[in-house]
Amino acid sequence: MRQPFAPPTPEQKIHLAVLKIKLSELEPKFNLFVYMQRVNKIKSYYPPINSIITIAETAIKNNKSRLWGYFSNALKEEFPKEFANLNINENNQFKNEPTGMKEIMRRIGR
């Protein structure tokens, strides 16, 4: 199955690894990668990496507790934004493509 969000870049992978260590040092300990695996198991795709990074940085900065719930609630807010961005990007990518049957037939008739 195709993942809706882009895979992490090498830079994002490094950033995630650093965040994983920082989150595991908080009390109670939180494993970022286990959380991402659970999201993948439930949703059948990994969460958007930029959202995960932003949420993790905010959690660390604000010394959040109950991180599982914090991440879950934050992702509930982020998923619609990320999907909207995907739709906008896809629409922009194809906005100059012909969409009508008349245009398709015109191109075939060339």
URCORNOR-V550537 format. One record per helix or strand. SS is the DSSP state (H for helix, E for strand). FROM is the first residue (numbers start at 1). LEN is the number of residues. Records with the same first field share a line. If there is no record, write none. Layout:
SS: FROM-LEN / FROM-LEN
//
This chain:
H: 10-15 / 32-12 / 49-13 / 67-28 / 101-8
//
